[in-house]
Amino acid sequence: MTHSLRLFAGSDSKVAVAAILLLFASWGPLTAAEKLPGVTHYHLRLNIMPADQRLDATAEMVIVNSSSQAVSELPFLLYRLLDVRDVLSENGKPLTFSQSVVKFEDEPTLQANAIRVTLPAPLTPGSTTSLTMHYGGAVLGYAEVMAYVRDRIDEQYSLLRQDSYAYPVLARPSFSSAFAAGEHTFTYQIETTVPKGYVTACGGDSLQQHESGSSVFFDCFSRQANSRMDIAVAPFKVFDDSKASLRVYALPEDESAAANILAEMKRVISFYQTSFGEIGISGYTAIEIPDGWGSQAATGYFLQSAAAFRDPKKISELYHEIGHRWNAKAAPELQRCRWFDEAFASYLAALAVRQFQGDAAFQEEMEHARSRFLSDAAKDPRVASTPIVGYGGIEIGENSYTKGAWSLYVLHELIGTPQFNKMVGNLLREFHDKPADFSDFVRIAEQVSGRSLQKYAQEWLYGTESSQLLSGKQPIGVIVARYR
């Protein structure tokens, strides 16, 4: 998953295709001039009742109009079984709103509660306002549409994510609008009330708790601006390394695996920091989730499936998720290529495998990536005939996990480890917060290596000769020799 956690993470290709469609519901198309305002801060108060399979919630939202036009009405999405009781202005006065369960036109099997809030006065460009929304109900997931979105409130495990619209998302009822909303970053505070015996896990910092009667209260703050919130409730066992600001939430049956997860987090972060430099983010959190619920990463934390959590042979998945901390920010038109996030996370994870398990394990990782690419190419001819730069246009960005990782492998072998590590560090420092494109990447790689990389870039980023090289199962040395 990505550094900025992706809205449509998971293996469901149906979702990936739908994410780029430019059809909208009756709200009409979202043009540049109709860009929606964004939420810059959430303050959630959640009373989660696992036995009743429901929640009562209050969402206070700070909203800025970053569009070029004044807006008089704001659209929000909530899970289809969550009902809004009232909406209040920043002065605490009731606002007029409507709500109805609607289908997404670009994915009719997906339904959400679409809310329209009428503002007391138009929100002019650059202006900020605040809203408070009270809502409640049940969450039962979207597994019929997105197999990994099994978010629910349940006595065994509760999970509330943006993917299930478990909190208000400022968007119109379409994947395209929801995806655009997922590109906004915000800070947050989450206060939860749960029954005794349960622990609330959150990717944020400064988690505090106190008890009152039969309830436990948790308070969580964002470490920095993020693009999502994830809240899990279960009888977690919590493990901390306070010196390294690391935390692990483990299910009781996997308590013995938590110490290994904590140790691996610590050493892979140290390896990445030593190799590519510090990135100014302190702390990291791992939250175990049930199998099939979709491992994901966001700034400073990740959700990891139980199978990967407990199986030491799958530790590279942890390396991958933490590797997203060392992702540069992709230009908007390249985000769905997934190269700037998944190619890097995949290759950095392979480098961690080599560091900790040896070169044979690394070679096995890379040959597995090659085999996966060739298998996908055999099923879909577009995989081999589309250059990496074009992956986003036809939503085949999942190939950045495989061929994308190989593109970095080839460059690494071509320019050497010191230059490769410096290139990754320079790319991150320049483009951690501003968007980069492929020309920026090539420019920095050429500056660091002191050599022309135009043929490499043409064959691995802009062209498809690299597909033939992989299909011919050429050894890495033979491939690299083309560019010396």
C-alpha positions in Angstrom: 0.0 0.0 0.0 1.0 3.6 -0.3 2.7 6.2 1.8 -0.4 8.2 1.7 -2.7 5.4 2.3 -4.7 4.6 -0.9 -8.5 4.9 -0.8 -9.0 1.7 -2.8 -6.3 -0.5 -1.4 -6.7 -4.2 -1.8 -6.7 -6.8 -4.6 -10.2 -6.1 -6.0 -9.5 -5.0 -9.7 -13.1 -4.1 -10.1 -12.6 -1.3 -7.6 -9.4 -0.2 -9.3 -11.1 0.2 -12.7 -14.0 2.0 -11.1 -11.7 4.5 -9.4 -10.8 6.3 -12.7 -14.2 6.4 -14.3 -15.4 10.0 -14.9 -19.0 9.3 -14.5 -20.9 10.8 -11.6 -24.4 10.5 -10.0 -27.0 13.1 -10.4 -24.7 15.6 -8.9 -23.0 16.0 -12.3 -19.3 15.9 -13.3 -16.6 17.3 -11.0 -14.7 19.8 -13.2 -11.7 21.8 -12.1 -14.0 24.8 -11.5 -16.3 22.7 -9.3 -13.5 21.3 -7.1 -14.9 20.6 -3.7 -13.8 22.1 -0.4 -11.8 19.8 1.8 -11.7 18.9 5.5 -8.6 20.0 7.2 -9.3 18.7 10.7 -11.6 16.1 12.2 -12.6 15.8 15.9 -14.4 12.5 16.3 -16.2 11.3 19.4 -17.2 7.7 19.0 -19.3 5.6 21.4 -18.7 2.1 20.0 -21.0 -0.7 21.2 -19.7 -4.1 20.0 -22.5 -6.1 21.6 -25.2 -4.0 19.8 -23.1 -3.8 16.6 -23.6 0.0 16.4 -22.0 3.3 17.2 -23.1 6.8 18.1 -20.8 9.5 16.8 -20.1 13.2 16.6 -17.9 14.6 13.9 -16.6 18.1 14.2 -15.0 19.2 10.9 -13.0 22.2 9.9 -13.6 22.8 6.2 -11.6 25.1 3.8 -12.9 26.1 0.4 -9.8 25.6 -1.8 -11.9 25.8 -5.0 -12.2 28.8 -7.2 -15.9 29.3 -6.6 -18.2 30.0 -3.7 -20.2 27.1 -2.5 -23.6 27.1 -0.8 -24.0 23.4 -0.3 -21.6 20.6 0.9 -21.9 16.9 0.0 -20.9 14.2 2.4 -20.8 10.4 2.2 -21.5 8.0 5.1 -21.9 4.3 5.3 -25.4 3.3 4.0 -26.6 2.2 7.5 -25.4 5.3 9.3 -28.1 8.0 9.8 -27.4 11.7 10.4 -29.5 13.2 13.3 -28.5 16.8 12.9 -25.9 19.1 11.5 -24.8 22.3 13.4 -23.0 25.4 12.1 -19.9 26.8 13.8 -22.2 28.9 15.9 -24.1 25.8 17.1 -27.2 26.6 15.0 -29.1 23.8 13.2 -28.4 23.6 9.5 -30.8 22.3 6.8 -29.7 19.0 5.3 -31.0 16.1 3.4 -29.9 12.5 3.3 -30.7 9.5 1.2 -29.1 6.1 0.4 -28.0 6.3 -3.3 -26.0 4.1 -5.7 -22.7 5.2 -7.1 -23.2 5.7 -10.8 -19.7 4.4 -11.6 -20.3 1.3 -9.4 -24.1 0.7 -8.9 -23.5 -2.1 -6.5 -22.1 0.4 -4.0 -24.5 2.3 -1.9 -23.9 5.1 0.6 -25.8 7.7 2.5 -25.4 10.9 0.5 -25.9 14.0 2.6 -26.3 17.5 1.4 -25.7 20.3 3.9 -27.0 23.8 3.1 -24.6 26.5 4.5 -26.0 29.6 6.2 -24.0 31.7 3.8 -21.9 30.9 0.7 -18.4 29.8 1.6 -16.1 32.0 -0.5 -12.8 30.7 -2.0 -10.1 30.5 0.6 -12.6 30.8 3.5 -13.0 28.3 6.4 -16.0 27.1 8.3 -16.8 24.4 10.8 -19.6 21.9 11.0 -20.7 19.4 13.6 -22.5 16.3 12.5 -24.2 13.8 14.8 -24.8 10.4 13.4 -25.1 6.7 14.3 -26.1 3.2 13.3 -24.5 0.0 12.1 -21.5 -0.7 9.8 -21.4 -4.1 8.0 -18.8 -3.6 5.4 -18.8 -3.6 1.5 -17.5 -7.1 0.9 -20.0 -7.5 -2.0 -18.3 -4.7 -3.8 -14.8 -4.5 -2.4 -13.7 -7.8 -1.0 -11.3 -6.4 1.6 -13.8 -3.8 3.1 -15.2 -6.0 5.8 -15.3 -3.1 8.3 -17.9 -3.7 10.9 -18.8 -3.2 14.6 -18.6 -6.6 16.2 -17.8 -8.3 19.5 -14.8 -10.0 18.0 -13.3 -7.1 16.0 -14.5 -3.7 15.0 -12.9 -1.6 12.2 -13.8 1.8 11.0 -12.1 3.2 7.9 -12.5 5.8 5.2 -13.0 2.9 2.8 -16.4 2.1 4.4 -17.3 5.8 4.9 -17.5 5.1 8.6 -16.9 8.8 9.2 -18.1 11.7 7.0 -16.2 12.1 3.8 -16.7 15.4 1.9 -17.4 14.0 -1.5 -20.2 13.3 -4.0 -21.5 9.8 -4.5 -19.0 8.5 -7.0 -15.6 6.7 -6.7 -13.9 9.6 -8.6 -15.1 12.2 -6.1 -14.4 10.0 -3.1 -10.9 9.3 -4.5 -10.3 13.0 -4.9 -11.4 13.5 -1.3 -8.9 10.9 -0.3 -6.1 13.1 -1.6 -6.9 15.8 1.0 -4.8 15.7 4.1 -6.0 16.6 7.6 -5.2 16.4 11.2 -7.4 14.7 13.7 -8.4 13.9 17.3 -10.4 10.7 18.0 -12.1 10.1 21.3 -13.6 6.7 21.7 -15.7 5.1 24.4 -15.7 1.2 24.5 -16.7 -1.4 27.0 -14.1 -2.7 29.5 -12.0 -5.4 28.0 -11.6 -3.7 24.7 -8.8 -1.5 23.5 -9.0 1.2 20.8 -6.2 1.1 18.3 -5.4 4.2 16.2 -2.5 5.2 13.9 -2.0 8.5 15.8 0.0 9.5 18.8 -0.5 10.4 22.5 -3.0 7.7 23.1 -4.4 8.0 26.6 -7.0 6.0 28.5 -9.1 6.1 31.7 -11.9 4.0 33.0 -15.4 5.0 34.3 -17.8 2.4 35.4 -18.1 -0.3 32.7 -16.4 1.9 30.0 -12.9 2.8 28.9 -12.1 6.1 27.2 -9.2 6.5 24.6 -7.9 9.7 23.1 -5.8 9.7 19.9 -4.1 12.5 18.0 -2.6 12.6 14.5 1.2 12.8 14.4 0.9 15.0 11.4 -1.5 15.7 8.5 -2.8 12.4 7.0 -5.2 11.4 4.3 -7.2 8.9 6.4 -8.2 7.7 9.8 -8.3 4.1 10.9 -9.9 3.0 14.2 -9.9 -0.6 15.4 -11.5 -2.0 18.5 -10.7 -5.5 19.9 -9.2 -7.0 23.1 -5.8 -6.0 21.9 -2.5 -6.6 23.7 -0.4 -3.5 23.4 3.4 -3.6 23.1 5.6 -0.5 23.2 9.2 0.5 22.5 8.9 4.0 24.0 12.5 4.9 23.2 11.9 4.3 19.5 8.3 5.5 19.6 7.0 2.1 18.3 3.8 0.4 19.2 2.1 -2.9 18.2 -1.5 -3.8 18.8 -1.8 -7.6 18.7 -4.8 -9.9 19.0 -4.6 -12.1 22.1 -4.0 -15.3 20.2 -1.0 -13.6 18.4 0.6 -12.1 21.5 3.8 -14.1 21.0 4.3 -12.7 17.5 4.1 -9.1 18.7 7.6 -9.1 20.1 9.0 -10.2 16.8 6.9 -7.6 14.9 8.2 -4.9 17.2 11.8 -6.0 16.8 11.5 -6.2 13.0 9.9 -2.7 12.9 12.8 -1.3 14.8 15.5 -2.9 12.7 14.0 -2.2 9.3 13.4 1.4 10.2 17.0 1.7 11.2 18.1 0.1 7.9 16.0 2.5 5.9 17.2 5.5 7.9 20.8 4.5 7.5 20.4 3.8 3.8 18.2 6.7 2.7 18.2 9.2 5.6 15.8 10.5 8.1 12.5 11.8 7.0 11.3 13.8 10.0 8.5 11.4 11.1 8.8 10.0 14.6 7.0 6.9 15.7 5.3 4.0 14.0 2.4 1.8 14.9 1.4 -1.7 13.7 -2.3 -2.8 14.1 -3.2 -6.4 13.5 -6.4 -7.0 11.5 -8.3 -10.2 10.6 -7.3 -12.0 7.4 -8.9 -10.8 4.3 -9.6 -7.3 5.6 -7.0 -5.6 3.5 -3.5 -4.6 4.8 -2.9 -0.9 4.4 -0.4 1.7 5.2 -0.7 5.4 6.0 1.7 8.0 7.4 3.1 6.6 10.6 1.2 3.3 10.8 -0.1 0.3 9.0 -2.8 -2.4 9.3 -1.4 -5.9 8.8 -3.4 -9.1 8.3 -3.2 -11.8 11.0 -1.6 -14.3 8.7 1.3 -12.0 7.8 1.5 -10.8 11.4 2.1 -14.2 12.9 4.2 -15.8 10.0 7.9 -14.9 10.1 8.1 -16.0 6.5 5.9 -13.1 5.5 7.9 -10.5 7.3 8.7 -8.8 4.0 5.1 -7.5 4.0 6.0 -5.5 7.1 9.2 -4.2 5.4 7.0 -3.2 2.4 4.5 -1.3 4.4 7.1 0.6 6.4 9.0 1.2 3.2 6.2 3.6 2.2 7.6 6.1 4.7 10.4 6.6 2.1 8.0 7.3 -0.8 8.2 10.6 -2.7 4.9 12.3 -3.6 3.7 11.5 -7.1 2.3 14.1 -9.4 -1.6 13.7 -9.5 -1.6 12.4 -13.1 0.8 9.7 -12.1 -0.6 8.5 -8.8 -2.5 5.6 -10.3 0.6 4.4 -11.9 1.6 3.3 -8.4 5.3 3.5 -9.3 6.3 6.2 -6.9 4.7 4.3 -4.0 4.5 0.6 -4.8 7.6 0.1 -6.9 9.7 1.8 -4.3 8.0 0.0 -1.3 8.4 -3.4 -3.1 12.1 -2.9 -4.0 13.0 -1.4 -0.6 11.4 -4.4 1.0 13.5 -6.7 -1.2 16.6 -4.8 -0.1 15.6 -5.3 3.5 15.3 -9.0 2.8 18.8 -9.0 1.4 20.1 -7.1 4.4 18.6 -9.5 7.0 18.3 -12.8 5.1 21.0 -12.7 2.5 21.4 -12.4 -1.2 19.8 -15.7 -2.1 16.6 -14.6 -0.4 16.8 -11.3 -2.2 17.2 -13.0 -5.6 14.2 -15.2 -4.8 12.1 -12.1 -4.1 13.1 -10.5 -7.4 12.5 -13.7 -9.4 9.1 -14.1 -7.8 8.3 -10.5 -8.9 9.4 -11.4 -12.4 7.2 -14.5 -12.5 4.2 -12.6 -11.2 4.7 -10.0 -14.0 5.0 -12.6 -16.7 1.9 -14.4 -15.3 -0.1 -11.2 -15.4 1.2 -10.5 -18.9 0.0 -13.9 -20.1 -3.5 -13.1 -18.8 -3.7 -9.5 -20.1 -1.6 -8.5 -23.1 -1.8 -4.8 -22.0 0.5 -5.6 -19.1 3.5 -6.1 -21.4 2.5 -3.6 -24.1 1.9 -0.7 -21.8 4.9 1.4 -20.5 5.0 2.1 -16.7 4.2 5.7 -17.4 0.9 4.6 -18.9 -0.2 2.2 -16.1 -2.5 4.7 -14.5 -4.4 5.4 -17.7 -5.8 1.9 -17.9 -5.6 1.1 -14.2 -2.9 -1.6 -14.2 -0.8 0.0 -11.5 -0.5 -3.3 -9.6 2.3 -4.1 -12.0 4.4 -1.5 -10.3 4.8 -4.0 -7.5 6.6 -6.3 -10.0 8.0 -4.7 -13.1 8.2 -1.4 -11.2 10.4 -3.1 -8.6 12.6 -4.5 -11.4 13.0 -1.0 -12.9 14.6 0.1 -9.7 16.6 -3.1 -9.5 18.1 -2.5 -12.9 19.0 1.1 -12.0 20.5 0.0 -8.7 22.8 -2.4 -10.4 23.7 0.1 -13.0 24.7 3.0 -10.8 25.8 1.2 -7.6 24.6 1.1 -4.0 26.0 4.4 -2.7 24.6 6.4 -5.7 21.3 4.5 -5.6 20.8 5.2 -1.8 21.8 8.9 -2.4 19.3 9.1 -5.3 16.4 7.8 -3.1 17.3 10.2 -0.3 17.6 13.2 -2.7 14.3 12.3 -4.3 12.6 12.0 -1.0 14.0 15.3 0.4 13.0 17.2 -2.7 9.6 15.6 -3.3 8.3 14.4 0.1 5.7 17.2 0.1 5.6 18.4 -3.5 4.7 16.2 -6.5 7.3 14.5 -8.7 7.1 13.1 -12.1 9.3 10.7 -14.1 11.5 13.5 -15.5 12.2 14.6 -11.9 13.3 11.0 -11.0 15.6 10.7 -14.1 17.1 14.2 -13.5 18.0 13.3 -9.9 19.3 9.9 -10.9 21.5 11.4 -13.6 22.8 14.1 -11.2 23.7 11.6 -8.6 25.2 9.0 -10.9 26.9 11.4 -13.3 25.8 9.5 -16.3 23.1 9.6 -19.0 20.2 7.4 -18.2 18.1 8.2 -21.3 18.2 4.7 -22.8 17.3 3.2 -19.4 14.4 5.6 -18.9 13.2 5.0 -22.5 13.1 1.2 -22.1 11.9 0.9 -18.5 9.7 3.9 -17.8 8.5 5.3 -21.2 8.8 2.2 -23.4 8.1 -1.6 -23.4 11.5 -3.1 -24.4 11.8 -3.9 -20.7 8.8 -6.3 -21.0 10.7 -8.3 -23.6 13.8 -8.3 -21.4 11.8 -9.8 -18.5 10.0 -12.3 -20.7 13.3 -13.5 -22.1 14.3 -14.1 -18.5 17.6 -12.3 -19.1 19.9 -12.3 -16.1 20.2 -9.0 -14.3 23.9 -8.6 -15.5 22.9 -9.0 -19.1 20.1 -6.5 -18.8 22.3 -3.9 -17.0 25.0 -4.3 -19.7 22.6 -2.6 -22.2 22.9 0.7 -20.4 26.6 0.9 -19.6 
